[in-house]
Structure formats: structure tokens, C-alpha cells
């Protein structure tokens, strides 16, 4: 009888964290729903009374809080990584150190390969470029401003992340 009661008690106690998590999630969801409702009501009241400038200030404040939260999460993640790296073996630390430069190299190679394929395609299909306007349009497709800005940032990081001294 005692073993039956202890087994039943163990089962109930082992399920207790899940039950507490369920109630915590339920409370969190209710809280988030209430916050969304209050925010919607506030926005409607501000818009109704003509306080559009105040609403914009609130949006800016909300954005600032979101940015600060992201920055804090990034700092916390980096601190966590530092703690993990201190306990890791040397080869793991070396591997982690090579991931970002290798990804950067792959992105550069991918951009160059895609642009080369596009340029080769245009070269082999001369009917696509009949005038200077066509050439400019094709060049804007192959070498878009956004792509060149991204490539410039990657190359800047690439040169900055390597030691060229012998």
C-alpha cells in the first residue's frame, strides 16, 4: 500500500512543473492580451482626440524600448558565449572563431558567382541589350545598389577581420 501511495505521489509531483508551466503560460498570454487591448484603446483614444503627435511619440518610445531590449539580449548572448568559450576546449574555440570569416567568404563568392552568371547570360544573349538604356537596366539588375552596399560591408569586414602581417 505504501509503495502504491509513493508511486502515485511521485507521478503527481513529477507532473507538477508541467502544471505550473501551463498556468504560467496561461497567465502570460492573458497579460499580453490585456496589454494589446489597452494599447489599442489608448491608440484609438489618442487618434480620436487628435493627439497624433503624442501617438507618434509613443511609437518612438516603444521602438526605443524594443531596440534597448534587443541590445540587452545581444549583450546577454555574448556574455553567455564568453562563459561557454572559457570552459570549451581549444579546438572548439578555434572552430567558433572561423565560422564568421568562412560565412563571409562564402557570401562574397556567392555574390561574385551570381553576378558572373548573369553577366555571362547577357553576354550570350545580345538581343537583350539593344541600346544604352538597356545596358544601364541590365547593369542595375546585375550590380544593384543594395547588393553593392552589402558587398562593400562584407569586404570591409573581410579585410578588417584578417591579419595581413607575416
Secondary structure, 3 states (H helix, E strand, C coil): CHHHHHHHHHHHHHHHHHHHHHHHHHHHHHHHHHHHHHHHHHHHHHHHCCCHHHHHHHHHHHHHHHHHHHHHHHHHHHHHHHHHHHHCCHHHHHHHHHHHHHHHHHHHHHHHHHHHHHHHHHHHCHHHCCCHHHHHHHHHHHCCHHHHHHHHHHHHHHHHCCCCCC
